[in-house]
Amino acid sequence: MAEITGGELLLRCLHAEGVCHINAITDGTYMMVIEALERLGTELNMRLVVPRHEAAAAHACDAYTRVSGKPAVVMACAGPGAANLVAGMMCAQAEGSPVVAITTTRRSDISDSYVHQGGMQVSHHLDVFRPAVKWNGKIDHWKRIPDMVRHAFRTAMSGRPGPTHILIPEDIISQKGDDASVAIIAPERYRVVESMPADPAAIKRAAEMLVSADLVNIHCGNGSERADAGDQVQRLADFLGCPVTHTIRARGIIPDDHPLCFHPTCMSRIVANNQADLVLAVGTRLGELNMWGQPPMFGEPDKQRLIQIDTEPTNIGLNRPTDIPLIGDARLVLAQLFDEVRQLTEKRPHHAKIAELRALQDQFQTELDDALADTARQPMLTGQILKACNDFFSDDAIFVMDGGNTTLWDLHYHVARKSRSVVYSMNYGHLGTGLPYALGAKLACPEKPVYCVTGDSAFGFNIQELETAVRNDLPVIILVAVDGAYGMEKSAQQRQFGRDAAWFGHDHAPVRYDQVGTAMGCHGEYVASVEEILPALERSAASGKPAVIHVAVDPDANVDPPGNWLWAAARSGKM
């Protein structure tokens, strides 16, 4: 028996959950957590990662969960630290990322219920965080630390994953108690950690429906990515000879260059979605960027059948009526479906519709390639950055997208070949996530190259995290497409007014982002022409440092990037 602080007890509870990184800016309200980490970090294989801003820490955790498939932990202090954290948690909620936030409040006798008395850095933390998380609660007693940590992780990882929040007063963190009086329980003994299959009877009905359909379309969302179900998607599609489409968030679920895969912004995807007799929706709610699963992007609900796979029952039939719901982990459910389908039919050749879809996509690709044919043009097109990156980086590299119009270029020209290899704030479109996402991805997969192509506006939101990258030896490569403006806002102004609206304040003062990076200890490169990109990437990788490559791009061309029409249509609800 021994007396330990609440800080050490909290740390040991997180260790039991398999947590290796705590992302936090050190603060006096949880100094005993830091003290325990100093003593026990090596023994427990736990590391403190200190960012320059709490929202960036939450974004890094968000990316860590997506790349690794594991939950992540971020901490923030009472008052301002917690307030800064909220933006990152809202983004994690939108993306379905199991980020567990632990914030402190001041000592119990002045916090929460006593806000009106004017305590410093005292606020209604639970009320502030509640809309941004799946669950939150306050620890009122030292002995309840293990219970509350378990419930935070249980909730974060159940159904559709998402963020949770624990509030703990500083006096409970500093308080000592008998470690024999509490139980720290392994995850497999208090929550479901194994993936769950679907009901066999429902699987049989779904398989019969798949086999009897003429044209099946497998349409994947981020639930398929979370389940790491790409190989199962590809196996079923190859067996049925049917097209695979996906949301932006599920890029790489099967390789972009697979003959059955069709690009999310190409007309081939819309034709596949619309003309299929049966859509097998894998881990998607069919939200706004899927036009809510409604015509004209999809077929008429009374004619086109829908089988929907999801871990969260409340997502079933959310935006479109479902014929057969399959509740379970996408990877397991697809394996069940495959086993049942192959008992009902032989392997089928590619459906005749594939040739038509491929012709549409080939024409789409030709137009994209033709637009970049002039490699001597200056300033260059943002798409030319992506073409160079496709050539330079290995297939298992992790690619991060950030920005407004820059992400449309990213989406059209990056070739995704592996699942969990593309990280983007699709559901929230949160500017500034790129650099923190890259750091979180590198923490999760230090052996893989990690790079980000971002707009200069987005990069400015969290540029201070370059110093974090240097200090923590996280050699990510950031390519900044510099057009000197909020490019997507210029696009919106053109649609709204037929011109730029100078009063909008969309233009930036000139900044040399490579020099900013160099000043923070990074490797820096300035690129003005296409032929300079690959050498700059080679030098950046060889430096062994975090790198910032400033790429001057055409500001006029950036106002109307590829796919701009589809983005505007989805946002307006009119196609």
C-alpha positions, 0 to 999 in steps of 0.5 A, a space after each residue: 500500500 502507498 499514498 499517491 497523488 491524484 495526478 499519479 492516479 490519473 496517469 496510471 489510469 491513462 496508462 491502462 488505456 494504452 495512452 503513450 502521449 499526453 498533449 498539454 501545455 504545462 500548468 500549475 493546476 495539474 503540476 502533479 500530473 507532470 511530476 508523476 510523468 517525470 518520475 514514471 514516463 519511461 517506466 510507463 512508456 508515456 511522453 508529454 508533448 507540449 504544443 504552443 496552443 491548446 487547439 493545436 494540441 486537440 487537432 494533433 490528437 484528432 489526427 493521431 486517432 485517425 491514423 492509429 485507430 486509437 484514442 488520444 488525450 489532451 489536457 488544458 488548464 483552468 480558464 484560458 487553456 480550456 477555452 482555447 481547447 474547445 475549437 479543437 474538440 468541436 472539430 474532433 466531434 465533427 470528424 468522429 475522433 475519440 479525443 479525451 480532453 481533461 481540463 482542470 478547474 481551480 480548487 473545489 471551494 471556489 470553482 464552478 458553483 462559485 463563478 459569480 463570486 469572481 474567482 480567477 480563471 473560474 468558469 462554467 467548464 462543463 457547460 462550455 464543453 457539453 455541446 462539443 463532446 459526446 459526454 462530460 463530467 466532473 470528478 468530485 472525489 479522489 477515489 472517483 478518478 478511475 471511474 470517470 476515466 473509464 467512462 470517458 474512454 468507454 463513451 469515446 470509443 462506443 458507437 460512432 466514436 467521438 470526443 469526451 471531457 473530464 473536469 477535475 479540480 486542482 486540489 483533487 489532482 494534488 490530494 493523496 490517497 491509498 492506491 489500494 483503495 481504488 481499482 485500475 481495470 484493463 479496457 477489455 474488462 470494462 468495455 467492448 474492445 473487440 469489433 462487433 459483427 452484424 446480425 447473421 440473419 440481416 447479413 443473409 438478407 443483405 447478401 441476397 439483395 446484393 446478389 439479386 441487384 443488377 448494379 451495386 455501388 459500394 459507397 464508403 464514408 469515414 466509418 470505413 476508414 475508422 474500421 480500416 476496412 479497405 481490403 474488405 471493400 476491395 475484395 467485395 467489389 472485385 467479387 461483384 465487379 461493382 463500382 466503389 465511390 467514397 467521401 473525401 474523408 475516405 480517400 484511399 479506402 481502396 487505391 485511387 487508381 484501382 479500376 473500380 474506384 471513382 473519384 468523389 468529385 468526378 461525374 463518374 461518382 455521381 452516375 454510379 451513385 445515381 444509377 445503381 440499383 442498390 447502394 451499399 453505404 459503408 460508414 456514412 450518414 450520407 450528409 451534406 456533401 453527399 447531398 443527404 443521399 437524395 437525388 440527383 446525386 443518388 437515385 429515388 429512394 422508392 426505386 434505389 435500394 439501400 443497405 447501410 452499415 454503421 456502428 451507431 444505430 442512430 445513424 441508420 436511415 438518418 437522411 435516407 430510408 434504409 432497406 437493410 441496416 447492418 449494425 457493426 464494425 465495417 471491416 467485420 460486416 463486410 467480411 460477413 457479407 463476402 462469405 455469404 455472397 460467395 455462397 450465392 454466386 460465382 465471381 462476376 466480371 466487371 459490370 458493363 457500366 464500369 466501362 462508361 464510368 471509366 470513360 467519364 473518369 478518363 476524360 476527367 483525368 485528361 482535363 486535369 492533366 492538360 491543365 498542368 501541361 505548361 510546366 514553364 508557367 509562372 506563377 504555377 498552379 497549385 495542382 503542380 505541387 501535388 503532381 510532384 508530391 505524387 512522384 516523390 512520396 512513397 505510397 504509405 506516406 501520410 498526406 494532410 490537406 488544409 485550406 479552402 481552395 487549396 484543398 480542392 486542388 489537393 483533392 483533385 491531384 493527390 493520388 491516394 493509395 492506402 487507407 488512413 493515409 489522408 487526413 482532412 477536416 472534411 466535416 468541419 472544414 477547419 482552417 489551421 488543422 494542417 500543421 497540427 494534424 501532420 504532427 499528430 500523424 507523425 507521433 502516431 506513425 514516426 516511421 512514415 513520411 508525413 507531408 501537408 499541402 496547405 494554403 497560406 491563409 490556413 497555415 497562418 492559424 497555427 504557424 507557431 507549431 513549427 517550433 513544436 515540431 522542431 522541439 519534438 523532432 517531428 520532421 514533417 514537410 509542409 508545402 505552403 501554396 501562397 496566393 496571398 489571400 483567402 482564396 475561397 472567399 474570393 471564389 464566393 465573392 465572384 459567385 455573389 457579386 461577379 467580382 472581388 470585393 476589396 472591402 472584404 479584407 481577403 488579401 494578405 501582406 507579403 510573407 516569406 513562409 520559408 523564412 518564418 520556418 527557418 527562423 523557428 529552426 526548420 529547413 526552408 525552401 522557396 519555390 517559384 517554378 515547377 522544376 524546383 519542387 522535386 529538388 526542394 522536396 529532396 533537400 527537405 527530406 535530407 535535412 532531417 528537420 521539419 521543413 517549410 516549402 514556400 510555393 508561389 502559386 497563381 492567385 487568379 487561377 486559384 479563384 476557380 479551382 477544379 471542383 469549385 462548381 460541385 463544392 458550391 452546389 453541395 453547399 447551396 443544396 442545388 445541383 
